[in-house]
Amino acid sequence: MRTTKTFSIQFWADTRKASQGEALVYARITMDQKRLSVSLKRKVPIELWDSQNKRVLGNSLMAKQLNQYLDLAKSQLYQSYLELKAADKMLTTQMIKDYFMGEDTSSKTLIYLLDYHNQKINGTLARGTIKNFKITEGYVRKFLKANKHKDIYLSRLNYKFICDFESFLFQYYPEGHPRAMSHNTVMKHIQRLRKIIRLAYQLEWLDKDPFRRWKTTFEKTEREFLSENELANVASYEFTNERLERVRDLFLFSCYTGISYADLVNLTPKNIWLGDDSKKWIVTNRQKTNTRVKVPLMPAASDLLEKYEDHPMSQVSGTLFPPITNERANLYLKDIAEACGLTKNLTFHMARHTFATTVTLSNGMPIETVSKLLGHTKIATTQIYARILDKKVEEDMYKLQEVLQSKNTVPKRPSPNLKIIR
């Protein structure tokens, strides 16, 4: 690579195009006898411009501020030159100008991309999704710091960078956690980083996608759910603590409807609709995916709504259930599990697993219907939640045998037309 022999920066005022006694100030970059001027977007009175010393004359506040700005511009231009030179680029005066003006896409950095991505997703994705992206971003910054880098050019991102980031995550112990991240947690962080870098590729800030040969692998996990007996024990247990009873009821309502905590706590009377058969339905949009969800209410779920219809906290909040934070609800679920003699790690999200497995699929509901009730856009997502039990397999085989013997078909029932309760 050809090395740069000379580099200098001089200021000049364009007095020929002066207007109202003021002239624009430029910085002239000279490198290997090649010159290029950069407008500093500042004007100076012609009579105060010292063309010999390239400074503003006088001790006025205006003169001091302009001279300070010139010093800053010179420093930033020189820093741009050094950074581009350190990146092993074939330097030109135009490259230095573009980099200084923030117009050099080839010099975009990873931190710049993270900041841009944050601005792009702000207000467009669910709060939980934005939070997860910020957690991943935090690990990227920690990784750069661990490798003694404040930042890195996007052009430097390659397959090795991804492998090194993966190794960093596997060895990193998050604060407050008893052990390092699981394999699937590491993969989720890399998956999010991939989406961020993919954005840079689509914006043409990258010539090549460093993930083009990368394959994300997830280990199959056994998701816990409550069995029919465990669910019955939780539903029938009599609590002396009103708060525990209230959280238990919220959990049960999620088990009977499949509605997540984030959506459940925001339900209002406007979300209750009536079908043609005058039975109640819950109609809402999932916060996570904005997917429309319509769930017919079973008698047990309707009873829970009636129980809290006149609750003072529900009246104040205007919601179907008294409000409570997710963190506090999950904390109370630990006490509920202990009181009911459950050894499982009871969490609010387990209610959706229970709905998908124990309440619906195990009782013969088709997985396509379960997927629609859960608000999933793909059957594959439902299959992660749903568990086909041996009992269900046996029942399905008997049903298949009956169908083959009878050769009868049952017409599909049309979905009901709903109307909102006024």
Secondary structure as GFF3:
##gff-version 3
##sequence-region A 1 422
A	DSSP	beta_strand	7	13	.	.	.	ID=ss1
A	DSSP	three_ten_helix	15	17	.	.	.	ID=ss2
A	DSSP	beta_strand	22	31	.	.	.	ID=ss3
A	DSSP	beta_strand	34	45	.	.	.	ID=ss4
A	DSSP	three_ten_helix	46	48	.	.	.	ID=ss5
A	DSSP	beta_strand	49	50	.	.	.	ID=ss6
A	DSSP	beta_strand	55	56	.	.	.	ID=ss7
A	DSSP	alpha_helix	61	86	.	.	.	ID=ss8
A	DSSP	alpha_helix	93	101	.	.	.	ID=ss9
A	DSSP	three_ten_helix	105	107	.	.	.	ID=ss10
A	DSSP	alpha_helix	110	121	.	.	.	ID=ss11
A	DSSP	alpha_helix	127	146	.	.	.	ID=ss12
A	DSSP	three_ten_helix	154	156	.	.	.	ID=ss13
A	DSSP	alpha_helix	159	171	.	.	.	ID=ss14
A	DSSP	alpha_helix	183	202	.	.	.	ID=ss15
A	DSSP	alpha_helix	228	236	.	.	.	ID=ss16
A	DSSP	alpha_helix	242	257	.	.	.	ID=ss17
A	DSSP	alpha_helix	261	264	.	.	.	ID=ss18
A	DSSP	three_ten_helix	269	271	.	.	.	ID=ss19
A	DSSP	beta_strand	272	274	.	.	.	ID=ss20
A	DSSP	beta_strand	280	285	.	.	.	ID=ss21
A	DSSP	beta_strand	292	296	.	.	.	ID=ss22
A	DSSP	alpha_helix	299	307	.	.	.	ID=ss23
A	DSSP	alpha_helix	312	317	.	.	.	ID=ss24
A	DSSP	alpha_helix	326	339	.	.	.	ID=ss25
A	DSSP	alpha_helix	350	354	.	.	.	ID=ss26
A	DSSP	pi_helix	355	360	.	.	.	ID=ss27
A	DSSP	three_ten_helix	361	363	.	.	.	ID=ss28
A	DSSP	alpha_helix	367	374	.	.	.	ID=ss29
A	DSSP	alpha_helix	379	385	.	.	.	ID=ss30
A	DSSP	alpha_helix	390	406	.	.	.	ID=ss31
A	DSSP	beta_strand	419	420	.	.	.	ID=ss32
###
